[in-house]
């Protein structure tokens, strides 16, 4: 089949670029499942453009590996998941943690279990076993004896991946949500809203507990004058990481305090709440369907705690696949 090089260039570049967007989106405070699914459908469309080009598509993705960037690694790994030799080529090019994470993402993206996965679990290389184990965990596949071997390994990174896999697969209890979901903590959260460094995360925790949307209720404030987080245009500025709170609203502590004075009596202290409601399995599933990504991640952990032995729902999976899985939920 004759291919158009310019079209292949676009597919390769867009796959890499859109994967970077979705990699941020799965952890973002403002994305919900329908938005993630739309973004993921765009990623899949460009990946499919490379797939249907056959060898030319693979060569184009392989050429992009020279850039050493995660999006390009994801694209190449996604095209290689059903070919062991190609997959090992990508693994050889992905030696840093951020590039390895892109490989694991590609394993999770694949429509079926990559053929090389089981062989990698039996590899002599702790690194390859670690990546294969992470791939099994993100797909919620039972790695068999390889998990116990990892947990007993002398390799610290492999043991750590084994512990995380055991949590995600339901072998051991996962941690609960990172936010203290007791309404008794709200007054201290409101105090933290007056401090620029903690204001937005305190506002997010407030919403986690109460379900009150700071922007919808007009409890927000303009950013503090002169406040900068994340990279700036100053070449001397050593801050290069993106601000993880960039899409969180700035709460107005006085407005939130007034709201809490009027509404706080509805929230009994000592009872853990998620988005304003007591946590049970039905509510956790509803948040998985309708919540934003960080709320969904908390709901997945809470549901796993309520249903011991079951895998943690993967809120980072392709959105279109999550929607299918959620349709099977009670």
N, C-alpha and C positions, 0 to 999 in steps of 0.2 A: 504494500500500500504506500502510495506517495504521500509524503508529509510536507507541511509548510514550516520551514525553520522559524519564521517569525512567530507563527502560532505556537510552536513548541516553546520558544523563548518566553512567550507570555504565560503559558501554562506553568512552566517551571518557576518563573519569578512570582507569579500570583500564589502558587501553592506555598512557597516559602514565606511570603509576606503575610498571607492570611493565616498560616499556622501560628506565626508570632502573635497575631491579634487574638486568636482563639486560646493560645497558651496563657495570655494575660486574662482573657475573658473568663476562663473557668475559675479564676481566683478573685474576680472583680466583684465589688459590692453592688454594682448597678445592673449586672446581667441576670436575666432569668432564662429558663429553659427554652422558650420559643425563640428568643434572640440568639441563644447559643446554637440552636438547631439551624437557624437561617445562616449563620456564619459558617457552621460546619458543612452545610450543603454546598456553599461556595467552595470551600476547601476540596470537598469530594468531587465537584464538577471539574476543577482544574486537574486534580489527580487523575481523574478518568480520562481527561484529554491526553495525558502522558501515557496512560496504560494502553489506550487504543492505538497509539503510535508504535507500540511494540518495541523493537530494538532501538529505534530512533529516539523514542521517549526515554528509555533507560539511559542511553548514551548522553542525552541532554541533561538528565538529572545527575548522572555520574560526573559530568563536567562541572556542574555547580558545586560539587563537594570540595573543590579546590578553595572555595571561599572560607571554609571552616566555620560556617554559621549554623545555628540550630535548625532554622527553617529549611535550609537546603539539605541538611542531614535527614530531617523528617521526610522530605519528598523522596529522596533516594531510598531510604529504608522502607518506605511504604511500597515502593515499586519492587522491592527485593524480598518481601516477606515470604513469597512462595517459591523462591529460588535460593537454595542454601549457599551456593558459591557467591552470588551477588550480595547476599545478606552479610556474609563474612567480609566482603570488600568494604561494605559500609561500616561494619564494626571496627575494622582496622583503621578507618579514617576518623572514628568518633572516640577520641581518647580522653577528652575532658568531661567533667561531670555534666556540664550543660549540654554537650553533644550527646552523651549517653542518655540523658533524659529525653532527648528528641527521638532516639532509637526506641526507647521504651514506649513513648507515645505512639510511634508507628506500629509497634506490636499490638498495642491496645486498639488502634484504629483498624487493623486488618479485619476483613470480613469473617475470617476463620483462623483457627490456630496455625501460626506459621510452622511449616514442616521442620525447620531447624531448631525449634524451641526445645524439644526433648533431648536432642543431641547436645545442645549447649548446656543443659542441666547436668549432663554427665561429663562435661569437659574437665580437663586437668587444670584449667585456668580459673582461679577464684573470681577474676573479673568477669569472665564469660558466664560462669555459674550465677554470679550476682545479677547480671543483666537479664539472664533467662528467668531467674526467680522473680525479679521485678516485673518482667513481662507477664509471667503467670499471674502474679498478684493483681496487676491492673486489669487483666481479663477475667479475674476470679476463677482461674483454672487450678485444679489440684496438682501441685508439683510432685506429689508422691514422696518417696523417701528423701528426695533432694532437700526438702524443707527441714527435716530433722537433721540432716547432715550439715546444712547451713547454720542451724542454731548451735551446733556443737563445734563449728569450725574455729580454727585458730586465727582466721582472717577477720579482723574487726568489722570491716565494711560489709563482708558477706553475712556476718552474724546480725548486724544492724538491719540489713535488707530482709533477712530471715524473720526477725522479730516483727518488722512492719508487715511482711507478707502474712504471718500468722494472725495478726490483728485483722487485716483486710479480708482474709478468708474465713474468719469466724472461729479459728482454732483457739484463740485466747480473746479475752474481752478487750475491745479497743478503748482508747481514752475517750472520756466524755467531751462535750463541747468545751472549747478553750475559755469561753466566757462564763463567768459565774452567773447563773440564770436565776438567782434568788432576788426578788424585788427589794429585799433589805439592803442591797448594795446600791440602789438608785441614788440616794442622797450623796454618797461619796462620788458617784459618777458625775453628778451635776457639779460638784466642786471642781472636778477635773476639767470640766468644760470651759473653765475660765483660764486654763493654761494652754497656750497655743500648741505646745508639743503633744499634749494628750487630748485636746478637745474633740477631734474628729473620731478617734477610737472610742472615747467615752460616749460620744453620741451614738456610735454604732452599737455599743453594748447596751445602751438605754433602749434602742429599738429592738435589739434581740430579745430583751426581757418583756417590754411593754407592747411591742407591735406598733408603737406610735411612729409614724413617718415624719421626720423632722421637717422636711421640705413641704410636704402636703399640708401639715398643720401650721406652717409658717413659723416654725420655731427656730429657723436658721438665721444666720448672721453673715455679713460680708467677711471675707478673709481678713485677718489682722494686717494692718498696714506694715508693709515691708517684709512680711513673712515669705520665706522661700523654702521649698522642700524639693528634693530631687535635683537633677542636673540643671544648671543654669547656662547662660551663654558666655560666662566668664571662663576663659581657658585655664585660669589659675585655680579654679574651683575643683577640689578633689572629689566632690560628690558627683558620681556618675550614675548611680542606681536610680531607677524611676521611683517616684513616690507611691508606695502601696496604698496610700489613703487619698490619692488624687481625686477619686470620684465619690468621696464621702462628703456630705454637707458639713459646713461649720455650724455647730449649734450655738444659739444664744442662751447662755446659762440662765439669765434672768427670766427669759420667756419659758424655758423648760422648767425652771423651779416653780413658776406660777402654774404651769400646766399640772405639774406633779402635786402641788398643793390641792388643786381641784379634783384630780383624778386618781391620786395615789391610793385612796382608800379602796379602790376596786381590786388592788393587787395584794393578796395576803402574803406577808413575809414568811419565809421558811418553805414555800412551795415553789419548786423550780418551774419556770415558765419559758416558753419559746414563742416569741411574737404575740405575747399577751394571753396565751392559753396554756393550761396544764399539759404536760407532755404525756401523751399516750400514743400507741401505734397508729391509730387512725389519723391523729393530727400530724404526726411525723410524716406519714405518707402524703398528706395534703400539702405540707410544706415542700416536699420533694416535687410535687406536681406544679405548684404555683409560686414558690418562693424564689428569691434571688440566690445567686450562687453560694454566697457565704452562709446564708440561712439554710440552704439545701444541704451544704456540707455538715452543718451542725445537726440537722434533722436526720441525716444518714447515720451519724454516730449514735444519736439517741435511739433510733430505731434498732440498731444493732445491739445496744445495751438491753433493750426490751425484748429482743428475740435472740437469746444466746445461741451460738452455734451456726447462725446464718451469716453469710458474707455481708460486708458493709456495701450498701448501694454506691456505685461509682458515679459520682456527679461530674467527673471529668471525661467520661466516655463520650463518643460522638453523640451530639444532641438528638439526631434522628433515631439512634439506637436506644437512647434513654427513653424517648417517648414511647417506643414500642414496648419496652420492658415495663414501663409504668402502667400501660394499658392492661397488663396481666395482674396488677396488684388488686387486692380486695378493696 
